[in-house]
Amino acid sequence: MRVRPLRRSLLFTAVATFLGAAAGFFVATDARADDPGTGVEQESREYYSDAAMTQHVGGWWYDCNGNVRSWGVQTIYMTSYRSACY
């Protein structure tokens, strides 16, 4: 079965659009996705390389003004602290 050039380009466009949407769904693109809300709470997270928490490999901060800062690598081994903004 031969696919005509127009159909091939429409098929390519449809597949590319679907894959792009799927990638956007599964990949977190915004560090504020789980923010507590500006002026309500501030939060800090410290990330470690393993469950023993012997090597500090990253950090993430959300302050009362809505600023987000991060460095290093985010892992599943972390400590988290939240406090109210006054």
C-alpha positions as CSV (number, residue, x, y, z in Angstrom):
1,M,0.0,0.0,0.0
2,R,1.4,3.4,-1.0
3,V,0.7,6.4,1.1
4,R,0.3,9.6,-0.8
5,P,2.6,12.5,0.2
6,L,-0.3,14.7,1.5
7,R,-1.6,11.8,3.7
8,R,2.0,11.1,4.8
9,S,2.5,14.7,6.0
10,L,-0.9,14.7,7.7
11,L,-0.1,11.4,9.4
12,F,3.3,12.7,10.5
13,T,1.7,15.9,11.9
14,A,-0.9,13.9,13.8
15,V,1.7,11.6,15.3
16,A,4.1,14.4,16.2
17,T,1.2,16.4,17.9
18,F,0.2,13.3,19.9
19,L,3.7,12.6,21.0
20,G,4.3,16.2,21.9
21,A,1.1,16.3,24.0
22,A,2.0,13.0,25.7
23,A,5.5,14.2,26.6
24,G,4.1,17.4,28.1
25,F,1.7,15.3,30.2
26,F,4.4,13.1,31.6
27,V,7.2,15.6,32.1
28,A,7.1,18.1,34.8
29,T,7.9,21.5,33.4
30,D,7.1,23.9,36.2
31,A,8.8,23.9,39.6
32,R,5.7,25.6,41.1
33,A,3.3,22.7,40.2
34,D,3.0,21.8,43.9
35,D,3.4,25.3,45.5
36,P,1.4,26.0,48.7
37,G,0.3,29.4,47.4
38,T,2.1,32.8,47.6
39,G,2.1,34.2,51.1
40,V,0.7,31.2,52.8
41,E,3.6,28.9,53.4
42,Q,7.3,28.6,52.6
43,E,8.9,25.3,52.0
44,S,12.4,23.8,51.7
45,R,13.5,20.4,50.6
46,E,17.0,18.8,50.8
47,Y,17.7,15.9,48.4
48,Y,20.1,13.0,49.1
49,S,21.8,10.3,47.0
50,D,20.5,7.4,49.0
51,A,18.2,6.3,51.9
52,A,21.0,6.7,54.4
53,M,21.1,10.4,53.5
54,T,24.9,10.6,53.6
55,Q,25.5,12.7,50.5
56,H,23.6,16.0,50.0
57,V,22.9,16.2,46.2
58,G,20.3,19.0,45.8
59,G,17.9,21.5,47.3
60,W,14.7,23.3,46.5
61,W,13.2,26.4,48.2
62,Y,9.9,28.2,47.9
63,D,9.7,31.4,49.8
64,C,6.8,33.6,51.0
65,N,7.1,35.9,48.0
66,G,6.6,33.0,45.5
67,N,10.2,32.7,44.5
68,V,11.4,29.2,43.6
69,R,15.1,28.3,43.8
70,S,16.7,24.9,43.3
71,W,20.1,23.4,42.7
72,G,21.6,20.0,42.0
73,V,19.5,16.8,41.6
74,Q,16.1,16.0,42.9
75,T,15.8,12.4,44.1
76,I,13.2,10.4,46.1
77,Y,15.4,10.6,49.2
78,M,14.6,14.0,50.8
79,T,13.7,15.9,53.9
80,S,11.1,18.6,53.7
81,Y,10.2,21.5,56.0
82,R,7.2,23.9,55.8
83,S,6.4,26.9,57.8
84,A,3.8,29.6,57.7
85,C,4.5,33.1,56.3
86,Y,3.8,35.9,58.7
